[in-house]
Amino acid sequence: MKIINQFLNYFLTLCLSSVLLPADNSKILSLKGKKGPGLGKTIVLVSGDEEYRTEESMPMLAKILTQKHGFSCKVLFAWDKKRKYIDPNNQEGVIGWEHLKDADLMLIGTRFRKPNATDAEYITNFLNSGKPIVGIRTSTHAFNGGEKFGDKISYGQFGPLIMGEGWVSHHGKHKGEGARGMIETDNAAHPILKGVTDVFGPSDVYGIRRLTEEDTILMRGAVTESLDPDSSFVDAKNDPMQPLAWLHPYIAPNGKKGTTFCTTMGASVDLVSEDLRRMLVNSVYFLTGLKVPEKADVKYVDPFYPSFYGFIRDKEFWPGQDMQAEDYGLGMSPHAPDPKGTPEWGFRPTSKK
């Protein structure tokens, strides 16, 4: 009996130890704030979408936030089922949600993700703290399924209830008509718009229908005839112009109130726009209670070579890329092939390698 008890104690200790082991930090990109007003604050940036290449854009934004503004950043990625390589097509693959425990703000760009119950609890607790969220592009349909955050908000309701809008439509022609940001005159003096004048993205304008008088629209999206930044407007689709960026007051599952900033721009190629990057950085300052700079420095820290947006159906693509979190770190400038069917778009930096 004594031997059995010793074995049981050993077994329980082993099990408890495995539960308490620290998370595998090799699966996230962790960057410390260098210097700046954001020093001491932590931003968790969540990538994980099949189409708009947030695995490229989130590390780029994290570098700007850490090296130029002082925020510490942790970038989460979606991994394949065996956790060997980054795989945005795996909707259940985002690793690192537990880092929300220490976050001051979440910057999210996921699409139709399906977190497990444990990870959903981390997201629920973040919401219940009333902390701010910045969402880009598909954050309006960040999660999918009937499971719930705190038995109150289903995965599918995250967009409408937390971000202010869910998936509606492509208001502009996908991969054919671009988006020109037009500042909302009544809110032109808002701090998030400091230094923001020229915003263009080759991703199309999304349809919007749920915003109310409680939301603060900062920018609308004018549909353009082509993906050329100098192309004319499509008048028939711009009356009225759809909201492109707004602030939304959300109510957490526990009833606590918080604020989100959302823009339906956010493909990695959209972020070639300096002023779009500036608007996102400004929103981080504003939502964390810091004074927004007159013209925030948003120059790339490392060269940025965004691939064009589009679904990647080739099952061998992501295993062949074999991307790891460290491949997006400081000093690194990864570049990936464009998806099949990509239109010509010569308005972005490209690698000579």
C-alpha positions in Angstrom: 0.0 0.0 0.0 2.9 2.4 0.8 4.4 1.8 -2.6 1.1 2.4 -4.3 0.6 5.7 -2.3 4.1 6.8 -3.2 3.4 6.0 -6.9 0.1 7.9 -6.7 1.7 11.0 -5.1 4.5 10.9 -7.8 1.9 10.6 -10.5 -0.2 13.5 -9.2 2.9 15.7 -8.8 3.9 14.9 -12.4 0.4 15.8 -13.7 0.3 19.0 -11.7 3.7 20.0 -12.9 2.7 19.5 -16.5 -0.4 21.7 -15.9 1.7 24.4 -14.4 4.4 24.4 -17.0 4.8 27.8 -18.7 3.4 28.2 -22.2 5.6 27.5 -25.2 6.7 31.1 -26.0 8.3 30.0 -29.2 4.8 30.0 -30.7 4.4 33.8 -30.2 6.4 36.8 -31.2 7.3 38.7 -28.1 8.9 42.2 -28.5 9.7 44.5 -25.6 9.0 48.2 -25.7 12.2 50.2 -26.5 11.3 53.7 -25.3 8.3 56.0 -25.7 5.0 57.0 -24.1 3.7 53.4 -24.3 6.5 52.0 -22.0 4.9 49.8 -19.4 1.8 48.9 -21.5 1.3 45.6 -23.3 -0.5 45.0 -26.6 -1.5 41.6 -27.7 -1.9 41.4 -31.5 -3.9 38.5 -32.8 -3.3 37.2 -36.3 -5.1 34.3 -37.9 -7.1 34.7 -41.1 -7.2 32.8 -44.3 -7.3 35.8 -46.6 -5.8 39.1 -45.6 -2.3 38.1 -44.4 -2.4 39.2 -40.7 0.5 36.9 -40.1 2.5 39.6 -42.1 0.8 42.8 -40.9 0.7 42.1 -37.1 4.4 41.6 -36.7 5.1 44.8 -38.8 2.7 46.8 -36.5 4.2 45.3 -33.4 7.7 46.4 -34.5 6.4 50.0 -35.0 4.6 50.0 -31.6 7.6 48.6 -29.7 10.6 50.3 -31.4 9.0 53.7 -32.0 6.4 54.1 -29.2 7.5 52.0 -26.3 4.6 49.5 -26.1 5.5 45.9 -25.4 3.8 43.6 -27.9 3.0 39.9 -28.2 1.9 38.6 -31.6 -0.3 35.4 -31.7 -0.4 33.2 -34.8 -2.6 30.3 -36.0 -0.6 27.1 -36.2 -1.2 23.7 -37.9 -2.8 20.9 -35.9 0.6 19.5 -34.9 1.9 23.0 -34.0 4.9 22.7 -36.4 4.3 25.7 -38.6 2.1 28.8 -38.9 -1.0 27.9 -40.8 -3.7 30.7 -41.1 -6.1 28.2 -42.6 -6.5 26.3 -39.3 -9.4 28.1 -37.6 -8.7 26.3 -34.3 -5.0 27.0 -34.4 -4.4 30.3 -32.6 -2.0 29.8 -29.7 -1.3 32.2 -26.9 -4.7 33.6 -25.8 -3.5 33.4 -22.2 -1.3 36.4 -22.8 -4.5 38.5 -22.7 -4.3 38.2 -18.9 -1.6 40.9 -18.8 -2.7 42.9 -21.9 -3.7 46.6 -21.8 -5.2 46.3 -25.3 -6.0 43.7 -27.9 -5.4 44.4 -31.6 -7.3 41.7 -33.5 -7.6 40.7 -37.2 -8.8 37.2 -37.1 -11.4 35.6 -39.4 -13.9 32.9 -38.3 -11.7 31.5 -35.5 -13.0 28.7 -33.2 -11.2 28.9 -29.8 -11.5 26.1 -27.4 -13.3 26.5 -24.0 -10.1 27.4 -22.1 -9.1 30.1 -24.7 -12.6 31.4 -24.8 -12.4 32.0 -21.1 -9.3 34.1 -21.6 -11.1 36.2 -24.2 -14.2 36.5 -21.9 -12.1 37.6 -19.0 -10.5 40.3 -21.2 -13.9 41.5 -22.3 -15.1 41.5 -18.7 -12.3 43.8 -17.7 -13.7 46.4 -20.1 -10.3 46.8 -21.7 -10.1 48.3 -25.2 -9.9 46.5 -28.5 -8.6 47.6 -32.0 -10.0 45.5 -34.8 -9.0 45.4 -38.5 -10.8 44.1 -41.6 -12.3 40.6 -40.7 -12.5 41.4 -36.9 -16.2 42.1 -37.8 -16.4 38.3 -38.2 -13.5 37.3 -36.0 -15.1 34.2 -34.6 -17.5 31.6 -35.8 -19.8 29.1 -34.1 -22.5 28.8 -31.4 -20.1 28.6 -28.5 -20.2 31.6 -26.2 -18.1 34.1 -24.4 -19.4 34.1 -20.8 -22.7 32.4 -21.7 -23.8 35.8 -23.1 -22.1 36.5 -26.5 -21.9 33.7 -29.1 -18.8 33.5 -31.2 -20.8 34.8 -34.2 -22.0 37.8 -32.2 -18.6 39.1 -31.3 -18.5 41.3 -34.4 -21.9 42.9 -34.1 -21.8 43.3 -30.3 -18.2 44.0 -29.6 -16.9 45.6 -32.8 -20.1 47.2 -33.8 -20.7 45.3 -37.0 -20.6 41.7 -38.3 -20.1 40.3 -41.8 -22.5 42.0 -44.3 -21.1 42.2 -47.8 -18.4 43.3 -50.2 -19.8 46.7 -51.1 -17.0 47.2 -53.6 -16.0 44.7 -56.3 -13.5 42.3 -54.6 -10.0 42.6 -56.2 -11.4 45.1 -58.7 -12.5 48.2 -56.8 -10.3 49.8 -54.1 -11.1 52.0 -51.1 -10.3 55.7 -50.5 -10.7 56.9 -46.9 -12.8 60.0 -46.5 -12.7 61.7 -43.1 -16.1 62.3 -41.5 -16.3 66.0 -41.3 -18.2 66.2 -38.0 -15.4 64.2 -36.3 -12.4 65.5 -38.2 -10.8 66.9 -35.0 -10.8 63.5 -33.2 -7.4 62.6 -31.8 -7.3 59.3 -33.7 -7.3 61.3 -37.0 -4.2 63.4 -36.0 -1.8 63.4 -39.0 -4.2 61.3 -41.1 -5.1 62.7 -44.5 -4.3 60.2 -47.2 -5.7 56.6 -46.8 -6.1 54.2 -49.6 -6.3 50.4 -49.7 -6.7 47.9 -52.5 -9.1 45.9 -50.5 -12.7 46.7 -51.3 -15.2 48.6 -49.1 -17.3 46.5 -46.8 -21.1 46.9 -46.5 -22.1 48.3 -43.1 -25.7 48.3 -41.7 -25.6 47.9 -37.8 -23.9 51.1 -36.6 -26.1 53.4 -34.4 -26.0 56.9 -33.0 -23.8 55.5 -30.2 -21.0 54.8 -32.6 -18.6 57.5 -33.7 -17.8 57.3 -37.4 -14.3 58.7 -38.1 -13.9 57.8 -41.7 -16.0 56.5 -44.6 -14.9 54.4 -47.6 -15.2 55.7 -51.1 -15.3 52.9 -53.7 -12.8 53.6 -56.5 -13.0 52.3 -60.1 -9.8 50.3 -59.8 -7.0 49.4 -57.4 -5.0 52.3 -58.6 -4.8 54.9 -55.8 -5.5 57.7 -58.3 -8.6 56.1 -59.8 -11.9 57.9 -59.8 -14.8 57.2 -57.5 -17.7 54.9 -58.4 -20.5 57.4 -57.7 -23.3 54.8 -57.8 -21.7 52.9 -54.8 -20.9 56.0 -52.8 -24.3 57.4 -52.1 -24.1 56.9 -49.2 -20.5 56.1 -48.5 -20.1 53.2 -46.1 -18.4 53.7 -42.7 -14.8 52.6 -42.8 -13.5 53.4 -39.3 -15.4 54.0 -36.1 -15.5 53.8 -32.3 -18.0 51.5 -30.7 -19.1 51.2 -27.0 -19.3 47.6 -26.1 -20.9 45.8 -23.2 -19.0 42.8 -21.9 -20.7 39.5 -20.8 -20.6 40.6 -17.2 -22.2 44.0 -18.1 -19.0 46.1 -17.9 -18.5 48.7 -20.6 -15.6 49.1 -22.9 -14.6 50.7 -26.2 -13.5 49.3 -29.5 -12.0 51.0 -32.6 -12.7 49.2 -35.8 -11.6 49.7 -39.4 -12.7 47.5 -42.3 -9.4 48.2 -44.0 -6.6 45.9 -42.9 -5.2 43.6 -45.6 -1.5 43.6 -45.4 -1.3 45.4 -48.7 -3.6 48.1 -47.3 -1.0 48.9 -44.7 1.3 50.2 -47.4 -0.7 53.3 -46.6 1.3 55.3 -44.1 -1.8 57.1 -42.8 -3.7 53.9 -42.3 -0.8 52.7 -40.1 -0.9 56.1 -38.3 -4.6 55.8 -37.7 -4.1 52.4 -36.0 -1.2 53.6 -33.9 -3.2 56.7 -32.9 -6.1 54.4 -31.9 -3.7 52.5 -29.6 -2.6 55.7 -27.9 -6.2 57.0 -27.6 -7.7 53.8 -26.2 -4.9 53.3 -23.6 -5.4 56.8 -22.3 -2.2 58.3 -23.8 -2.0 61.6 -25.6 -2.0 61.0 -29.4 1.1 62.4 -31.1 0.6 65.2 -33.6 2.1 63.0 -36.3 3.1 59.5 -35.0 6.2 57.9 -36.5 4.9 54.9 -38.4 7.8 54.2 -40.7 8.7 50.5 -41.1 11.3 49.2 -38.7 12.3 46.5 -41.1 11.4 46.4 -44.8 7.9 45.2 -45.3 6.9 43.1 -48.3 3.2 42.3 -48.1 1.7 39.6 -50.2 -1.6 40.3 -51.9 -4.8 39.1 -50.2 -6.7 36.0 -51.3 -7.5 32.5 -50.2 -4.7 29.9 -50.5 -6.3 26.5 -51.3 -3.0 24.6 -51.9 -2.6 22.2 -49.0 1.1 22.2 -49.5 1.6 26.0 -49.3 1.9 26.5 -45.6 3.9 23.3 -44.9 6.2 24.5 -47.7 6.6 28.0 -46.2 7.3 26.4 -42.7 7.1 29.8 -41.1 7.9 30.2 -37.4 7.2 33.1 -35.1 10.8 34.0 -35.0 10.8 34.4 -38.8 8.8 37.6 -38.3 11.0 39.1 -35.6 13.2 42.1 -35.5 15.7 42.2 -38.4 13.5 39.9 -40.4 11.6 40.8 -43.6 9.9 37.7 -44.8 8.0 37.7 -48.1 5.5 35.1 -49.4 4.2 34.4 -52.9 1.0 36.0 -53.9 -2.1 33.7 -54.1 -3.3 32.5 -57.4 -5.5 35.0 -59.2 -3.8 38.0 -57.8 -4.2 41.1 -60.0 -1.2 43.2 -60.9 -0.6 45.8 -58.2 2.6 47.7 -58.3 2.1 50.1 -55.5 4.0 48.2 -52.8 7.6 47.5 -51.9 8.9 44.2 -53.2 12.0 42.2 -52.2 14.9 42.0 -54.7 15.8 38.6 -53.4 
